[in-house]
């Protein structure tokens, strides 16, 4: 009997007092929980350290992580248990992404123009004035 795979999105807040290697270890454990139980990770978005809207466990900052993954429904129980047992995770939220929302996002990405990064403008420094002072105007004043 095959399980129906759905697309989920989970966001969790890791204790921000941890160093980057420890935060990466927490994220890796969550990813491993998903993949070990039949899920596949589609996207990992690390939003970084941010100030919390209100203190959680006497903490005022957290490291936000958002994962998008495909998995059978049985993964959610394992994921919730992993969140509960990991003391470094302050809060979590897992949502089922609707097919209509996924289709709309895919259509918007396909219709969006590809923007290439612009080259930085080349600027040359202005020559220093002979008097050693900075000029007040960079252009000659126009006579009216």
Buried (B, 14 or more C-beta within 10 A) or exposed (E): EEEEBBBBBBBBBBBBEBEEEBBBEBBEBBBEBBBEBBBEBEEEEBEEBEEBEEEBEEEEBBBBBBBBBBBBEEBBEBBBEBBEEBEBBBBBEBEEBEEEEEEEEEEEEEEEEEEEEEEEEEEEEEEEEEEEEEEEEEEEEEEE
